[in-house]
């Protein structure tokens, strides 16, 4: 009898090079490499007759069905891309188990933190604003993303645009978040419940911003987790321009993604860069160059005037001599 099993059982059945055939739609997919793994299943990059796709395979029919329903609902939101495009839904049967799966759009790029490597505060501002725009659309559609982490946020290779991946943790507003990663979960840091509300996602956004400054995640220390996070933010030059906003997101002071986005934009506008010693030195040198240029120009003008005057006197002398 074929039945659902664990993720471990699933991974025993899957490997690169395996061809998956749908029981009902008869479409085939050849697994290329694993892209990620979560509570509800494993995602592979796969090759199909229509090109490369991301293939999500799971063991729990109910979980896969819920994710498919989420992607279908997102596709109904006019003019907005809230998740990967859904292409196919089917089951793959082996001699032992039946594996439900769905094929979705494969988005090329790198995750949020990887993209930020060796980039500065301006890029962090741009990407975070894009991410908050996506989340605002999610929340207005009645959902919380839930399992928000760098691996589920991709920055596309072509346009450096932020896209959301893997809707396995997506939860209806008001319910308990069904899937999360401890490091990005406010409950783990003692900063609130796991109720699906916008502020839950915004805590994760703040943690991802911290990730960009500290790619090697630190372990939560004993005592107050918030004090530890505040200290990390204060010590980072990358995060310094956004310090107050990150702390507000960590403490749940933003009620919507739009509110946090507007705070970021307002901070950017109001922030006036003070001149550094280097700036002052450059300005001083520029002033000296301009002053010397004007002096040379004035000397040249005086010389030309004297030459013209001497030439005029010479012409007058010749005129008098001839007459």
Buried (B, 14 or more C-beta within 10 A) or exposed (E): EEEBBEBEBBBEBBEEEBEBEBEEEEBBBBBBEBBBBBBBBBBBBBBBEEEBBBBBBBBBEEBBBBBBEBBEBBBEBEEEBBBBBBBBBBBBEEEEBBBBBBBBBBBEBBBBBBBBEEEEBEBBBBBBBBBBBBBBBBBBBEBBBBBBBBBBBBBBEEEEBBBBBBBBBBBEBEBEBBBBBEBBBBBBBEBBEBBBBBBBBBBBBBBBBBBBBBEEEEEBEEEEBBEBBBEBBEEBEBBEBBBEBBBBBBBBBBEBBBBBBBBBEEBBEEEEEEEEEEEEEEEEEEEEEEEEEEEEEEEEEEEEEEEEEEEEEEEEEEEEEEE
